[in-house]
Amino acid sequence: MTVLIDTVGAAIPPRHPDKAHRPDQPSARKPDWIRVKAPGSPGYVATRNIVRKHSLHTVCEEAGCPNIGECWERKHATFMIMGDVCTRACAFCNVKTGLPGALDPAEPAHVGEAAQKLALAHVVITSVDRDDLDDGGAAHFAAVIRAIRARCPRTTIEVLTPDFLRKRGAVEIVVAARPDVFNHNLETVPAKYLAVRPGARYFASLRLLQRAKEIDPLVFTKSGIMLGLGEERNEVLQVMDDLRTADVDFLTIGQYLQPSRKHHPVMRFVPPEEFQSLETIAYAKGFSMVSASPLTRSSHHAGEHFARLKALRAAH
């Protein structure tokens, strides 16, 4: 039976109800080093069709990633599980905000099948924040990991998790499922959390990364921050030190790009040579892997980076 719903005249809820009444923020013109070509290659279309067929969400689309054309051309996609509605209202993020629906019990199987059809050597799984769930969605993450392993035993798995704030035992559930990489982004320096990431706590996120390594010393841990939100250089260097204290292996640093005029404004476009300088410093501080550039994102070239991390560990 087909049910038709008359939506003529119906009010469409705003994507970000928390931001709807905020005054418009200035939107600066992007410099040449930020510009990317619009997607549309055959590889991009093939990846999009597989994602659509399995009714999956990707952070590539939901967060408006500038690298989507390049990644989908190569059949690299970051699956976003547990729906496309987030319980948080971060000032930088383009994912929809609101009250999410129930978890889809078939989603782990769909992700596993899509990973198999895309023939992924390395898969990245992320999610919206699910503060409405008792475990923050940790068991669902574990189910997705197991489903991918069942269909693609040779595929390596990277999870990019929420902070599981006040969700006792959640990180233990995810790490017990044995992902190859445990990633959680700090996003910005502590002084900017109230304005940029108000629902999170800097030291709770730092502890999450540290705890993942305590549970499984062999898991690679990873975190990322954005520049251009008003941070100072010395604050960025302190974040590096904090992450090394938590024994984090891999750091990503990218340029913040403003999704809309209702989001936090870009305070500065950081030139490529400054990213290169920070990458050099980060290596000197002891990170095994660093990716720092204006277009760097957590999942960009994730498979290649993981292969290099494995090789570095094997060499030592």
Secondary structure, DSSP 8 states (H G I E B T S, - for coil): -------TT-----S-TTTTTS---------GGG-------HHHHHHHHHHHHTT-EEHHHHTT-TTHHHHHHTT--EEEES-SEES---TT--SEES------TTHHHHHHHHHHHTT-SEEEEEE---TTSTTTTHHHHHHHHHHHHHH-TT-EEEEE----TT-TTHHHHHHHT--SEEE---BS-GGGHHHH-TT--HHHHHHHHHHHHHH-TTSEEEEEEEESSS--HHHHHHHHHHHHHTT--EEEEEE---SSTTS--------HHHHHHHHHHHHHTT-SEEEESTT--TTTTHHHHHHHHHHHHHH-
